[in-house]
Amino acid sequence: MKEKIKPLWILIAGPYRSGTNDDPELMAENVRIMNRIALKLFRAGHMPVVGEWFALPLVETAGSKKVGDEAFNEIFHPSAVLLGERCDACLRIGGPSSGADEMVKLAKERGQKVFFKLEDIPGCELEAVK
């Protein structure tokens, strides 16, 4: 019988814009990658949190016309910072990203757990997240 784990709220920190040259399809693929990780966390008993889930609808509603404009910058990164404050842990995934690295730094400063591999998260051993 599988041991019950304490569910964690885990902020998934990975690249959104980095390496995309602001190509919408590449940024969307980065979100899909985070979504796939989020599903694995959820199935392992945790509550995944992806900042883009919150920020992007607000950015659109605020009238943003392109990534990096005033409305985007007002909301995108600050919303991730606020979300991170409510989480128990941070999972850093993917390649270079100053925003994701900032989320890790803030999580460490708050005394939250920081993970760099999915399989290091309780309940997320390779067998549990297929």
N, CA, C and O atoms as a GROMACS GRO file, in nm:
protein
  520
    1MET      N    1   0.083  -0.118   0.000
    1MET     CA    2   0.000   0.000   0.000
    1MET      C    3   0.088   0.125   0.000
    1MET      O    4   0.186   0.132   0.074
    2LYS      N    5   0.054   0.220  -0.082
    2LYS     CA    6   0.130   0.344  -0.095
    2LYS      C    7   0.114   0.430   0.030
    2LYS      O    8   0.002   0.451   0.078
    3GLU      N    9   0.227   0.478   0.083
    3GLU     CA   10   0.223   0.563   0.202
    3GLU      C   11   0.164   0.701   0.167
    3GLU      O   12   0.197   0.759   0.064
    4LYS      N   13   0.078   0.751   0.254
    4LYS     CA   14   0.017   0.883   0.234
    4LYS      C   15   0.121   0.990   0.259
    4LYS      O   16   0.191   0.988   0.360
    5ILE      N   17   0.130   1.083   0.166
    5ILE     CA   18   0.225   1.194   0.181
    5ILE      C   19   0.149   1.320   0.221
    5ILE      O   20   0.028   1.332   0.199
    6LYS      N   21   0.222   1.413   0.279
    6LYS     CA   22   0.163   1.543   0.310
    6LYS      C   23   0.161   1.623   0.181
    6LYS      O   24   0.266   1.648   0.122
    7PRO      N   25   0.043   1.664   0.136
    7PRO     CA   26   0.035   1.740   0.012
    7PRO      C   27   0.106   1.876   0.026
    7PRO      O   28   0.092   1.945   0.127
    8LEU      N   29   0.181   1.911  -0.075
    8LEU     CA   30   0.249   2.040  -0.080
    8LEU      C   31   0.192   2.123  -0.194
    8LEU      O   32   0.155   2.070  -0.299
    9TRP      N   33   0.184   2.253  -0.173
    9TRP     CA   34   0.157   2.346  -0.282
    9TRP      C   35   0.293   2.379  -0.340
    9TRP      O   36   0.378   2.435  -0.271
   10ILE      N   37   0.313   2.345  -0.467
   10ILE     CA   38   0.446   2.357  -0.529
   10ILE      C   39   0.440   2.449  -0.650
   10ILE      O   40   0.371   2.422  -0.748
   11LEU      N   41   0.514   2.559  -0.642
   11LEU     CA   42   0.527   2.651  -0.754
   11LEU      C   43   0.626   2.591  -0.854
   11LEU      O   44   0.740   2.561  -0.818
   12ILE      N   45   0.583   2.576  -0.976
   12ILE     CA   46   0.670   2.526  -1.082
   12ILE      C   47   0.735   2.647  -1.148
   12ILE      O   48   0.667   2.730  -1.209
   13ALA      N   49   0.866   2.654  -1.136
   13ALA     CA   50   0.941   2.768  -1.190
   13ALA      C   51   1.025   2.720  -1.308
   13ALA      O   52   1.119   2.643  -1.292
   14GLY      N   53   0.989   2.768  -1.425
   14GLY     CA   54   1.063   2.731  -1.546
   14GLY      C   55   1.059   2.845  -1.644
   14GLY      O   56   0.992   2.945  -1.621
   15PRO      N   57   1.131   2.830  -1.753
   15PRO     CA   58   1.133   2.937  -1.853
   15PRO      C   59   0.997   2.957  -1.918
   15PRO      O   60   0.926   2.861  -1.948
   16TYR      N   61   0.963   3.082  -1.940
   16TYR     CA   62   0.846   3.117  -2.020
   16TYR      C   63   0.894   3.188  -2.147
   16TYR      O   64   0.870   3.140  -2.258
   17ARG      N   65   0.962   3.299  -2.130
   17ARG     CA   66   1.012   3.376  -2.245
   17ARG      C   67   1.153   3.335  -2.286
   17ARG      O   68   1.188   3.341  -2.404
   18SER      N   69   1.234   3.295  -2.190
   18SER     CA   70   1.376   3.269  -2.215
   18SER      C   71   1.397   3.175  -2.332
   18SER      O   72   1.336   3.068  -2.340
   19GLY      N   73   1.483   3.216  -2.422
   19GLY     CA   74   1.518   3.133  -2.537
   19GLY      C   75   1.414   3.127  -2.645
   19GLY      O   76   1.429   3.050  -2.740
   20THR      N   77   1.307   3.206  -2.635
   20THR     CA   78   1.199   3.198  -2.734
   20THR      C   79   1.200   3.314  -2.834
   20THR      O   80   1.131   3.308  -2.936
   21ASN      N   81   1.276   3.417  -2.804
   21ASN     CA   82   1.270   3.540  -2.885
   21ASN      C   83   1.126   3.590  -2.893
   21ASN      O   84   1.083   3.648  -2.993
   22ASP      N   85   1.052   3.566  -2.785
   22ASP     CA   86   0.911   3.605  -2.772
   22ASP      C   87   0.820   3.544  -2.879
   22ASP      O   88   0.717   3.602  -2.914
   23ASP      N   89   0.859   3.427  -2.931
   23ASP     CA   90   0.775   3.354  -3.026
   23ASP      C   91   0.658   3.293  -2.950
   23ASP      O   92   0.680   3.213  -2.859
   24PRO      N   93   0.534   3.330  -2.983
   24PRO     CA   94   0.418   3.282  -2.908
   24PRO      C   95   0.408   3.130  -2.900
   24PRO      O   96   0.369   3.077  -2.795
   25GLU      N   97   0.442   3.060  -3.006
   25GLU     CA   98   0.432   2.913  -3.003
   25GLU      C   99   0.535   2.852  -2.909
   25GLU      O  100   0.506   2.756  -2.839
   26LEU      N  101   0.656   2.907  -2.908
   26LEU     CA  102   0.759   2.856  -2.816
   26LEU      C  103   0.723   2.886  -2.671
   26LEU      O  104   0.746   2.803  -2.583
   27MET      N  105   0.666   3.003  -2.646
   27MET     CA  106   0.622   3.034  -2.510
   27MET      C  107   0.507   2.942  -2.468
   27MET      O  108   0.502   2.896  -2.354
   28ALA      N  109   0.416   2.915  -2.560
   28ALA     CA  110   0.306   2.822  -2.531
   28ALA      C  111   0.359   2.682  -2.502
   28ALA      O  112   0.306   2.613  -2.415
   29GLU      N  113   0.462   2.641  -2.574
   29GLU     CA  114   0.522   2.509  -2.547
   29GLU      C  115   0.584   2.506  -2.408
   29GLU      O  116   0.576   2.404  -2.339
   30ASN      N  117   0.645   2.616  -2.366
   30ASN     CA  118   0.700   2.620  -2.230
   30ASN      C  119   0.590   2.603  -2.126
   30ASN      O  120   0.611   2.537  -2.025
   31VAL      N  121   0.474   2.662  -2.150
   31VAL     CA  122   0.361   2.644  -2.057
   31VAL      C  123   0.312   2.499  -2.061
   31VAL      O  124   0.280   2.441  -1.958
   32ARG      N  125   0.307   2.440  -2.180
   32ARG     CA  126   0.265   2.298  -2.190
   32ARG      C  127   0.361   2.208  -2.112
   32ARG      O  128   0.317   2.112  -2.048
   33ILE      N  129   0.489   2.238  -2.116
   33ILE     CA  130   0.587   2.159  -2.039
   33ILE      C  131   0.556   2.170  -1.891
   33ILE      O  132   0.555   2.070  -1.819
   34MET      N  133   0.531   2.294  -1.844
   34MET     CA  134   0.498   2.312  -1.702
   34MET      C  135   0.368   2.242  -1.668
   34MET      O  136   0.354   2.187  -1.558
   35ASN      N  137   0.271   2.242  -1.759
   35ASN     CA  138   0.144   2.174  -1.735
   35ASN      C  139   0.163   2.023  -1.721
   35ASN      O  140   0.098   1.960  -1.637
   36ARG      N  141   0.251   1.965  -1.802
   36ARG     CA  142   0.276   1.820  -1.792
   36ARG      C  143   0.339   1.786  -1.657
   36ARG      O  144   0.303   1.685  -1.596
   37ILE      N  145   0.431   1.868  -1.610
   37ILE     CA  146   0.491   1.848  -1.478
   37ILE      C  147   0.384   1.866  -1.371
   37ILE      O  148   0.378   1.790  -1.274
   38ALA      N  149   0.299   1.968  -1.388
   38ALA     CA  150   0.192   1.994  -1.291
   38ALA      C  151   0.100   1.872  -1.277
   38ALA      O  152   0.060   1.838  -1.166
   39LEU      N  153   0.067   1.809  -1.387
   39LEU     CA  154  -0.019   1.691  -1.381
   39LEU      C  155   0.047   1.579  -1.301
   39LEU      O  156  -0.018   1.510  -1.223
   40LYS      N  157   0.176   1.561  -1.322
   40LYS     CA  158   0.248   1.458  -1.246
   40LYS      C  159   0.247   1.490  -1.096
   40LYS      O  160   0.228   1.401  -1.014
   41LEU      N  161   0.268   1.617  -1.062
   41LEU     CA  162   0.263   1.656  -0.921
   41LEU      C  163   0.124   1.630  -0.863
   41LEU      O  164   0.111   1.578  -0.752
   42PHE      N  165   0.022   1.667  -0.938
   42PHE     CA  166  -0.115   1.648  -0.891
   42PHE      C  167  -0.144   1.499  -0.869
   42PHE      O  168  -0.200   1.461  -0.767
   43ARG      N  169  -0.105   1.418  -0.964
   43ARG     CA  170  -0.131   1.274  -0.952
   43ARG      C  171  -0.053   1.211  -0.838
   43ARG      O  172  -0.090   1.105  -0.788
   44ALA      N  173   0.055   1.276  -0.795
   44ALA     CA  174   0.133   1.228  -0.681
   44ALA      C  175   0.077   1.282  -0.549
   44ALA      O  176   0.130   1.250  -0.442
   45GLY      N  177  -0.029   1.362  -0.555
   45GLY     CA  178  -0.094   1.408  -0.434
   45GLY      C  179  -0.065   1.552  -0.394
   45GLY      O  180  -0.105   1.594  -0.286
   46HIS      N  181   0.003   1.627  -0.479
   46HIS     CA  182   0.037   1.766  -0.449
   46HIS      C  183  -0.051   1.862  -0.527
   46HIS      O  184  -0.121   1.823  -0.621
   47MET      N  185  -0.048   1.990  -0.489
   47MET     CA  186  -0.119   2.094  -0.561
   47MET      C  187  -0.017   2.176  -0.639
   47MET      O  188   0.056   2.256  -0.581
   48PRO      N  189  -0.011   2.156  -0.770
   48PRO     CA  190   0.084   2.233  -0.851
   48PRO      C  191   0.033   2.374  -0.874
   48PRO      O  192  -0.087   2.398  -0.882
   49VAL      N  193   0.127   2.467  -0.884
   49VAL     CA  194   0.094   2.606  -0.912
   49VAL      C  195   0.186   2.653  -1.024
   49VAL      O  196   0.308   2.645  -1.013
   50VAL      N  197   0.126   2.702  -1.130
   50VAL     CA  198   0.203   2.757  -1.243
   50VAL      C  199   0.164   2.904  -1.254
   50VAL      O  200   0.048   2.936  -1.276
   51GLY      N  201   0.261   2.991  -1.239
   51GLY     CA  202   0.233   3.134  -1.239
   51GLY      C  203   0.161   3.182  -1.363
   51GLY      O  204   0.078   3.273  -1.356
   52GLU      N  205   0.190   3.122  -1.476
   52GLU     CA  206   0.127   3.162  -1.602
   52GLU      C  207  -0.024   3.139  -1.600
   52GLU      O  208  -0.098   3.210  -1.668
   53TRP      N  209  -0.070   3.041  -1.523
   53TRP     CA  210  -0.214   3.016  -1.513
   53TRP      C  211  -0.286   3.138  -1.459
   53TRP      O  212  -0.399   3.166  -1.498
   54PHE      N  213  -0.222   3.211  -1.370
   54PHE     CA  214  -0.281   3.328  -1.308
   54PHE      C  215  -0.248   3.455  -1.386
   54PHE      O  216  -0.335   3.539  -1.410
   55ALA      N  217  -0.123   3.467  -1.426
   55ALA     CA  218  -0.076   3.592  -1.487
   55ALA      C  219  -0.132   3.616  -1.626
   55ALA      O  220  -0.176   3.727  -1.656
   56LEU      N  221  -0.131   3.516  -1.711
   56LEU     CA  222  -0.167   3.540  -1.851
   56LEU      C  223  -0.311   3.590  -1.870
   56LEU      O  224  -0.332   3.682  -1.949
   57PRO      N  225  -0.411   3.535  -1.802
   57PRO     CA  226  -0.546   3.592  -1.817
   57PRO      C  227  -0.554   3.736  -1.765
   57PRO      O  228  -0.624   3.819  -1.823
   58LEU      N  229  -0.483   3.766  -1.657
   58LEU     CA  230  -0.483   3.903  -1.605
   58LEU      C  231  -0.413   3.998  -1.701
   58LEU      O  232  -0.459   4.111  -1.723
   59VAL      N  233  -0.302   3.953  -1.759
   59VAL     CA  234  -0.228   4.034  -1.856
   59VAL      C  235  -0.318   4.068  -1.974
   59VAL      O  236  -0.322   4.183  -2.020
   60GLU      N  237  -0.390   3.969  -2.023
   60GLU     CA  238  -0.481   3.990  -2.136
   60GLU      C  239  -0.593   4.088  -2.097
   60GLU      O  240  -0.624   4.181  -2.172
   61THR      N  241  -0.651   4.067  -1.979
   61THR     CA  242  -0.759   4.153  -1.933
   61THR      C  243  -0.712   4.296  -1.912
   61THR      O  244  -0.789   4.391  -1.931
   62ALA      N  245  -0.586   4.312  -1.873
   62ALA     CA  246  -0.529   4.446  -1.852
   62ALA      C  247  -0.500   4.518  -1.983
   62ALA      O  248  -0.462   4.635  -1.983
   63GLY      N  249  -0.518   4.449  -2.096
   63GLY     CA  250  -0.500   4.513  -2.225
   63GLY      C  251  -0.362   4.501  -2.286
   63GLY      O  252  -0.326   4.577  -2.376
   64SER      N  253  -0.283   4.408  -2.237
   64SER     CA  254  -0.150   4.389  -2.294
   64SER      C  255  -0.161   4.355  -2.443
   64SER      O  256  -0.245   4.274  -2.484
   65LYS      N  257  -0.077   4.417  -2.521
   65LYS     CA  258  -0.075   4.393  -2.665
   65LYS      C  259   0.041   4.306  -2.708
   65LYS      O  260   0.037   4.243  -2.813
   66LYS      N  261   0.147   4.301  -2.624
   66LYS     CA  262   0.262   4.215  -2.656
   66LYS      C  263   0.340   4.185  -2.529
   66LYS      O  264   0.337   4.261  -2.432
   67VAL      N  265   0.409   4.074  -2.532
   67VAL     CA  266   0.493   4.034  -2.420
   67VAL      C  267   0.594   4.144  -2.393
   67VAL      O  268   0.661   4.194  -2.483
   68GLY      N  269   0.603   4.182  -2.267
   68GLY     CA  270   0.701   4.283  -2.227
   68GLY      C  271   0.648   4.425  -2.228
   68GLY      O  272   0.721   4.518  -2.192
   69ASP      N  273   0.521   4.446  -2.267
   69ASP     CA  274   0.468   4.582  -2.262
   69ASP      C  275   0.434   4.618  -2.117
   69ASP      O  276   0.452   4.537  -2.026
   70GLU      N  277   0.385   4.740  -2.097
   70GLU     CA  278   0.362   4.790  -1.962
   70GLU      C  279   0.265   4.702  -1.883
   70GLU      O  280   0.291   4.669  -1.767
   71ALA      N  281   0.153   4.663  -1.944
   71ALA     CA  282   0.055   4.580  -1.874
   71ALA      C  283   0.114   4.443  -1.840
   71ALA      O  284   0.092   4.391  -1.731
   72PHE      N  285   0.190   4.385  -1.932
   72PHE     CA  286   0.254   4.257  -1.907
   72PHE      C  287   0.348   4.268  -1.788
   72PHE      O  288   0.342   4.187  -1.695
   73ASN      N  289   0.435   4.368  -1.791
   73ASN     CA  290   0.534   4.384  -1.684
   73ASN      C  291   0.472   4.417  -1.549
   73ASN      O  292   0.526   4.382  -1.445
   74GLU      N  293   0.358   4.485  -1.551
   74GLU     CA  294   0.289   4.518  -1.427
   74GLU      C  295   0.243   4.391  -1.354
   74GLU      O  296   0.240   4.388  -1.231
   75ILE      N  297   0.208   4.288  -1.430
   75ILE     CA  298   0.139   4.172  -1.374
   75ILE      C  299   0.222   4.044  -1.374
   75ILE      O  300   0.220   3.971  -1.275
   76PHE      N  301   0.294   4.016  -1.480
   76PHE     CA  302   0.350   3.883  -1.501
   76PHE      C  303   0.440   3.837  -1.387
   76PHE      O  304   0.408   3.741  -1.318
   77HIS      N  305   0.550   3.903  -1.366
   77HIS     CA  306   0.643   3.860  -1.262
   77HIS      C  307   0.589   3.886  -1.121
   77HIS      O  308   0.601   3.799  -1.035
   78PRO      N  309   0.529   4.003  -1.095
   78PRO     CA  310   0.476   4.025  -0.960
   78PRO      C  311   0.372   3.921  -0.916
   78PRO      O  312   0.367   3.886  -0.798
   79SER      N  313   0.292   3.870  -1.008
   79SER     CA  314   0.194   3.769  -0.968
   79SER      C  315   0.263   3.640  -0.927
   79SER      O  316   0.217   3.573  -0.834
   80ALA      N  317   0.372   3.604  -0.993
   80ALA     CA  318   0.447   3.483  -0.954
   80ALA      C  319   0.508   3.500  -0.815
   80ALA      O  320   0.511   3.405  -0.736
   81VAL      N  321   0.557   3.619  -0.786
   81VAL     CA  322   0.613   3.646  -0.654
   81VAL      C  323   0.506   3.627  -0.547
   81VAL      O  324   0.531   3.564  -0.445
   82LEU      N  325   0.387   3.683  -0.570
   82LEU     CA  326   0.277   3.669  -0.474
   82LEU      C  327   0.234   3.523  -0.458
   82LEU      O  328   0.209   3.477  -0.346
   83LEU      N  329   0.226   3.451  -0.568
   83LEU     CA  330   0.189   3.309  -0.560
   83LEU      C  331   0.292   3.230  -0.481
   83LEU      O  332   0.257   3.145  -0.398
   84GLY      N  333   0.417   3.259  -0.507
   84GLY     CA  334   0.523   3.187  -0.438
   84GLY      C  335   0.516   3.202  -0.287
   84GLY      O  336   0.553   3.110  -0.214
   85GLU      N  337   0.468   3.315  -0.241
   85GLU     CA  338   0.456   3.337  -0.097
   85GLU      C  339   0.357   3.240  -0.033
   85GLU      O  340   0.368   3.209   0.085
   86ARG      N  341   0.259   3.192  -0.110
   86ARG     CA  342   0.156   3.103  -0.059
   86ARG      C  343   0.192   2.955  -0.071
   86ARG      O  344   0.122   2.869  -0.018
   87CYS      N  345   0.301   2.927  -0.141
   87CYS     CA  346   0.338   2.787  -0.166
   87CYS      C  347   0.428   2.733  -0.056
   87CYS      O  348   0.489   2.808   0.020
   88ASP      N  349   0.435   2.600  -0.052
   88ASP     CA  350   0.522   2.531   0.043
   88ASP      C  351   0.659   2.505  -0.016
   88ASP      O  352   0.757   2.490   0.057
   89ALA      N  353   0.666   2.500  -0.150
   89ALA     CA  354   0.790   2.459  -0.215
   89ALA      C  355   0.794   2.515  -0.356
   89ALA      O  356   0.696   2.568  -0.409
   90CYS      N  357   0.911   2.501  -0.416
   90CYS     CA  358   0.934   2.545  -0.553
   90CYS      C  359   1.007   2.432  -0.626
   90CYS      O  360   1.101   2.373  -0.574
   91LEU      N  361   0.963   2.404  -0.747
   91LEU     CA  362   1.030   2.307  -0.834
   91LEU      C  363   1.086   2.384  -0.952
   91LEU      O  364   1.010   2.442  -1.031
   92ARG      N  365   1.218   2.386  -0.965
   92ARG     CA  366   1.285   2.456  -1.077
   92ARG      C  367   1.304   2.357  -1.190
   92ARG      O  368   1.368   2.254  -1.173
   93ILE      N  369   1.247   2.388  -1.306
   93ILE     CA  370   1.260   2.300  -1.422
   93ILE      C  371   1.316   2.378  -1.540
   93ILE      O  372   1.322   2.501  -1.537
   94GLY      N  373   1.357   2.306  -1.642
   94GLY     CA  374   1.394   2.366  -1.770
   94GLY      C  375   1.529   2.434  -1.770
   94GLY      O  376   1.610   2.420  -1.678
   95GLY      N  377   1.549   2.510  -1.877
   95GLY     CA  378   1.676   2.575  -1.901
   95GLY      C  379   1.686   2.712  -1.836
   95GLY      O  380   1.613   2.744  -1.742
   96PRO      N  381   1.777   2.793  -1.888
   96PRO     CA  382   1.803   2.925  -1.830
   96PRO      C  383   1.677   3.011  -1.825
   96PRO      O  384   1.598   3.015  -1.920
   97SER      N  385   1.660   3.079  -1.711
   97SER     CA  386   1.548   3.170  -1.693
   97SER      C  387   1.575   3.255  -1.570
   97SER      O  388   1.580   3.203  -1.459
   98SER      N  389   1.592   3.384  -1.591
   98SER     CA  390   1.618   3.472  -1.476
   98SER      C  391   1.496   3.478  -1.385
   98SER      O  392   1.510   3.484  -1.263
   99GLY      N  393   1.375   3.475  -1.442
   99GLY     CA  394   1.253   3.477  -1.361
   99GLY      C  395   1.241   3.352  -1.275
   99GLY      O  396   1.208   3.361  -1.156
  100ALA      N  397   1.267   3.235  -1.333
  100ALA     CA  398   1.259   3.110  -1.256
  100ALA      C  399   1.368   3.107  -1.149
  100ALA      O  400   1.344   3.060  -1.038
  101ASP      N  401   1.485   3.157  -1.183
  101ASP     CA  402   1.592   3.162  -1.083
  101ASP      C  403   1.555   3.255  -0.968
  101ASP      O  404   1.589   3.228  -0.853
  102GLU      N  405   1.485   3.363  -0.998
  102GLU     CA  406   1.438   3.455  -0.894
  102GLU      C  407   1.337   3.386  -0.803
  102GLU      O  408   1.337   3.409  -0.682
  103MET      N  409   1.250   3.302  -0.860
  103MET     CA  410   1.152   3.228  -0.779
  103MET      C  411   1.223   3.134  -0.682
  103MET      O  412   1.182   3.119  -0.567
  104VAL      N  413   1.330   3.069  -0.730
  104VAL     CA  414   1.410   2.981  -0.644
  104VAL      C  415   1.474   3.060  -0.531
  104VAL      O  416   1.470   3.019  -0.415
  105LYS      N  417   1.532   3.173  -0.565
  105LYS     CA  418   1.598   3.259  -0.465
  105LYS      C  419   1.498   3.303  -0.358
  105LYS      O  420   1.527   3.295  -0.239
  106LEU      N  421   1.381   3.347  -0.401
  106LEU     CA  422   1.278   3.391  -0.306
  106LEU      C  423   1.230   3.274  -0.219
  106LEU      O  424   1.207   3.292  -0.099
  107ALA      N  425   1.213   3.157  -0.278
  107ALA     CA  426   1.169   3.040  -0.201
  107ALA      C  427   1.271   3.006  -0.093
  107ALA      O  428   1.235   2.978   0.021
  108LYS      N  429   1.398   3.010  -0.130
  108LYS     CA  430   1.504   2.983  -0.030
  108LYS      C  431   1.502   3.086   0.081
  108LYS      O  432   1.516   3.052   0.198
  109GLU      N  433   1.483   3.213   0.044
  109GLU     CA  434   1.478   3.320   0.145
  109GLU      C  435   1.361   3.302   0.240
  109GLU      O  436   1.370   3.338   0.358
  110ARG      N  437   1.252   3.246   0.192
  110ARG     CA  438   1.132   3.222   0.275
  110ARG      C  439   1.143   3.093   0.356
  110ARG      O  440   1.057   3.065   0.440
  111GLY      N  441   1.248   3.017   0.333
  111GLY     CA  442   1.263   2.890   0.404
  111GLY      C  443   1.181   2.778   0.344
  111GLY      O  444   1.160   2.675   0.409
  112GLN      N  445   1.134   2.796   0.220
  112GLN     CA  446   1.056   2.692   0.153
  112GLN      C  447   1.150   2.586   0.095
  112GLN      O  448   1.267   2.612   0.070
  113LYS      N  449   1.095   2.469   0.074
  113LYS     CA  450   1.170   2.363   0.009
  113LYS      C  451   1.190   2.399  -0.138
  113LYS      O  452   1.101   2.455  -0.201
  114VAL      N  453   1.307   2.367  -0.190
  114VAL     CA  454   1.335   2.388  -0.332
  114VAL      C  455   1.381   2.255  -0.389
  114VAL      O  456   1.472   2.191  -0.337
  115PHE      N  457   1.317   2.215  -0.498
  115PHE     CA  458   1.350   2.091  -0.566
  115PHE      C  459   1.401   2.123  -0.706
  115PHE      O  460   1.357   2.219  -0.769
  116PHE      N  461   1.494   2.041  -0.753
  116PHE     CA  462   1.547   2.056  -0.889
  116PHE      C  463   1.521   1.933  -0.975
  116PHE      O  464   1.548   1.932  -1.094
  117LYS      N  465   1.466   1.829  -0.911
  117LYS     CA  466   1.428   1.708  -0.983
  117LYS      C  467   1.293   1.661  -0.930
  117LYS      O  468   1.271   1.655  -0.809
  118LEU      N  469   1.205   1.628  -1.022
  118LEU     CA  470   1.072   1.580  -0.984
  118LEU      C  471   1.080   1.462  -0.889
  118LEU      O  472   1.004   1.455  -0.792
  119GLU      N  473   1.169   1.369  -0.916
  119GLU     CA  474   1.175   1.247  -0.836
  119GLU      C  475   1.224   1.271  -0.693
  119GLU      O  476   1.217   1.180  -0.611
  120ASP      N  477   1.273   1.392  -0.662
  120ASP     CA  478   1.313   1.424  -0.524
  120ASP      C  479   1.196   1.471  -0.438
  120ASP      O  480   1.211   1.487  -0.317
  121ILE      N  481   1.081   1.492  -0.499
  121ILE     CA  482   0.963   1.538  -0.426
  121ILE      C  483   0.891   1.415  -0.368
  121ILE      O  484   0.868   1.318  -0.438
  122PRO      N  485   0.856   1.420  -0.239
  122PRO     CA  486   0.786   1.307  -0.178
  122PRO      C  487   0.665   1.265  -0.262
  122PRO      O  488   0.583   1.348  -0.301
  123GLY      N  489   0.656   1.135  -0.289
  123GLY     CA  490   0.546   1.082  -0.367
  123GLY      C  491   0.570   1.084  -0.518
  123GLY      O  492   0.491   1.029  -0.594
  124CYS      N  493   0.678   1.147  -0.559
  124CYS     CA  494   0.704   1.162  -0.703
  124CYS      C  495   0.818   1.073  -0.752
  124CYS      O  496   0.886   1.105  -0.849
  125GLU      N  497   0.839   0.962  -0.685
  125GLU     CA  498   0.937   0.867  -0.733
  125GLU      C  499   0.896   0.829  -0.875
  125GLU      O  500   0.778   0.838  -0.910
  126LEU      N  501   0.988   0.788  -0.955
  126LEU     CA  502   0.962   0.762  -1.096
  126LEU      C  503   0.840   0.675  -1.121
  126LEU      O  504   0.765   0.699  -1.216
  127GLU      N  505   0.819   0.574  -1.037
  127GLU     CA  506   0.705   0.486  -1.058
  127GLU      C  507   0.572   0.560  -1.035
  127GLU      O  508   0.472   0.528  -1.098
  128ALA      N  509   0.572   0.659  -0.946
  128ALA     CA  510   0.448   0.726  -0.907
  128ALA      C  511   0.403   0.831  -1.007
  128ALA      O  512   0.289   0.877  -1.000
  129VAL      N  513   0.490   0.870  -1.100
  129VAL     CA  514   0.455   0.984  -1.185
  129VAL      C  515   0.448   0.947  -1.333
  129VAL      O  516   0.457   1.035  -1.419
  130LYS      N  517   0.432   0.821  -1.363
  130LYS     CA  518   0.426   0.780  -1.504
  130LYS      C  519   0.301   0.832  -1.570
  130LYS      O  520   0.280   0.807  -1.689
   0.00000   0.00000   0.00000
